Amino acid sequence: MGVILHPLMTEKAVQMIETENKITFIVKKNATKPEIKSEIESMYGVKVDKVTTMIDRKGRKKAYVTLNKKNPASELATKLNMI
């Protein structure tokens, strides 16, 4: 598949990891929510509850991935060297 380009590390993204159990990724523009969900689950071995997407001002597609309570976003962020 290869729809995920890279994780996004901004101050807001780090705050969302800590408060909302969400990780932000930059994905390909043609990526669908089910594709993003399945790729995150298979690549990182976590359970995804919800995926929300948006196009930012720079024209990039962001995916806000809410992880299951059993999978803390902080652990995945540590694996990805985000925090």
N, C-alpha and C positions, 0 to 999 in steps of 0.2 A: 504494500500500500504506500507507505511513506507520505502521509498527509501532514504529519507533525514536523515543523521545521526546527524549532528550538523553544525552550522555556523562556519566559519573559521575566526579567529581574528588575523591577522598579520598586520604589518605596511603597507604592500602593499595593503591588503584587505581594510583597513580603508581609505587609499588614494583613492582607486577605488570607495568607497562609496561617497566620497566628490566630485570627479572630473568626474566620468563616470556614476554615478547612478547605480552601480553594487554591488551586494552582493555575497560573495563567500560561498559556502556550501561544506561540505564533504558528499558525497553520496555513496550508495552501488555501487560496481563495475558493477553489471548487470543492473543498472538503465539506462533507455533511456531518451532522451531529452524531449519527450512528457510527460512521467511519472513525471519527475522533474518539468516541467512547471505546470502541473495540480495540483500536490501536493502543490507547493508554493502558487498558486492562491487560492486553497481551504483552506489551513491552515492559511494563513495570510491575505486573502482578498485583495490582490493587483493584478494588471494586469502586466503580464510578456511579454516583447517584444521579448526577445531572450535568449536562453540558449546555452552556450559554455562549453564543457567538456574537461578534460585532465587528464592523469594519471601522478602524480608527481613522484619524485625520491624515495619517501618512499612507493610507491605502492598504494597510496590513489587516489581515483577519486574525482577531484574537479569540481564543477559546478559553472561557472560564470554566474549569473542571472542578465540580464539587465532589469530593471523595466521601466514601462511606465512613461512618463514625469509627468503624473498626480499623480503618487505615488513616492514621493521622497524616495530614499534608506535610507537617514538619519533617516526618521521617523520609518521605519521598523527596522533599526539597533538599534534605541533607545528602541523599544519594546523588542528586543532580548538582551538588555543590552550589546551591543557590543561597543557603544560609550556613 
